[in-house]
Structures are given as structure tokens and as C-alpha cells.
């Protein structure tokens, strides 16, 4: 086994070259199979353990550059400002403005979190609310949890409205109103106001969708209705 000074130099050199290493790599660098020796040396220079791979990856404390989510990844090894996976999940749920779903946490952390969420709920460290067809994980604090659910509901309604399209009946109402206007097709805001006066309140963007889909051009003269000769007059002439 190398001296303490040489051991620290070997560790720094290894981890600077390979920012995330496993215990086997540390054993090889120090020429020992003693876990106690390895962790004593790591403690001397400062280290972090990954929250992924069951904590099997190690790096120096000053290597990670954490993003706004408090995460840093080297390849598929992830490190968190909160340390392990359980603390990271709890922190993300608590700090979120609108709670977090299982899918969102799994996407953010890039690991399975189902069992971790169950443990945190059972321990009372986070809450769980039914939200439509999914579960929303919230703060354990009831007041903050209520605020998170309210924020999630507001965002969901905004997203639903942003993605909304007119159904066939509504589209026909827009087209009919455009044809009623004379003598030319009105602008989108004007048509939206005409519809609103009849109790049909559509956002201008929805009216614009109909214009774009059906090639309506504001200001364009509408085609006059075709006129046909009176059959009786033809017969008598």
C-alpha cells in the first residue's frame, strides 16, 4: 500500500481524469482492498456519492457543477446537492411550486423512484394527492400542499385551453358568422366580437385557426350568390 500522501495524489489524479469512479477503481488506485482505508482517504480530500446506481459512484466535492435543479451527471452517473436519492426526491417535491408526478421525477432524476416515493409517503415526509388519473406528490405541510395542488390545477387548465381546438359545430358557427357579415369577410377580432354578442365566446386564436384552415381572408369580397332565370318567364317567352 502507498503512503498517505501518495494515496491522496493517486485519488486526485484518478478522479480528475475520470470524474465518476467506482469502488473497484479506488481499490486499484490505492493498491488496497480495505474499504476503511479508501473512505478515510476520500474523506480527507472531500467527496460525493452518486444518487444513481445505489450510490456506487464517487467524485470529488469540487468537481460537480450543479444545474438549476441541483443535479450533475457524468455519463449516466448522477450526483445531487442533496446527496442520496431519497433526499433528492423529497427536496424536489418540497421545492416545486405545483408538486411533482412520478413521471416528472423519473424524467428529472433519470432513475426509478417508485419505491422511494412510497417510502417517503409512509414516513410522512411528503404527501400524495389524487389529481385526475394520476397521483401528485406534494409537501407534507398541508398549507403548502394545498397551494401546490391549486397551482397544478391552474396550470392544467391553462394547458388545456392552450391546446383546445374548435369542434365541428363551433367551426360551422364561425364560418356561418363570417358569411353573414357583409359585404366582405371581417377581421378575426371583429368576428370574435360578433360571435361573443351571440353568446359564443371563442378566443381570437381559435377563430384564426378556422380562417387558416378554410382560407378565409379578412377584407376579401364574398362571392355573390348565383342567380338563375325565372323558369316561368322562359316558358312564356
Residue, then its C-alpha position, 0 to 999 in steps of 0.5 A: x500500500x502507498x503512503x498517505x500522501x501518495x494515496x491522496x495524489x493517486x485519488x486526485x489524479x484518478x478522479x480528475x481524469x475520470x470524474x465518476x469512479x467506482x469502488x473497484x477503481x479506488x481499490x486499484x488506485x490505492x493498491x488496497x482492498x480495505x474499504x476503511x482505508x479508501x473512505x478515510x482517504x476520500x474523506x480527507x480530500x472531500x467527496x460525493x456519492x452518486x444518487x444513481x446506481x445505489x450510490x456506487x459512484x464517487x467524485x470529488x466535492x469540487x468537481x460537480x457543477x450543479x444545474x438549476x435543479x441541483x443535479x450533475x451527471x457524468x455519463x449516466x452517473x448522477x450526483x445531487x446537492x442533496x446527496x442520496x436519492x431519497x433526499x433528492x426526491x423529497x427536496x424536489x417535491x418540497x421545492x416545486x411550486x405545483x408538486x411533482x408526478x412520478x413521471x416528472x421525477x423519473x424524467x428529472x432524476x433519470x432513475x426509478x423512484x417508485x419505491x422511494x416515493x412510497x417510502x417517503x409517503x409512509x414516513x410522512x415526509x411528503x404527501x400524495x394527492x389524487x389529481x385526475x388519473x394520476x397521483x401528485x406528490x406534494x409537501x407534507x405541510x398541508x398549507x403548502x400542499x394545498x397551494x401546490x395542488x391549486x397551482x397544478x390545477x391552474x396550470x392544467x387548465x391553462x394547458x388545456x385551453x392552450x391546446x383546445x381546438x374548435x369542434x365541428x359545430x363551433x367551426x360551422x358557427x364561425x364560418x356561418x358568422x363570417x358569411x353573414x357579415x357583409x359585404x366582405x369577410x371581417x377581421x378575426x377580432x371583429x368576428x370574435x366580437x360578433x360571435x361573443x354578442x351571440x353568446x359564443x365566446x371563442x378566443x381570437x386564436x381559435x377563430x384564426x385557426x378556422x380562417x387558416x384552415x378554410x382560407x378565409x381572408x379578412x377584407x376579401x369580397x364574398x362571392x355573390x350568390x348565383x342567380x338563375x332565370x325565372x323558369x316561368x318567364x322562359x316558358x312564356x317567352 
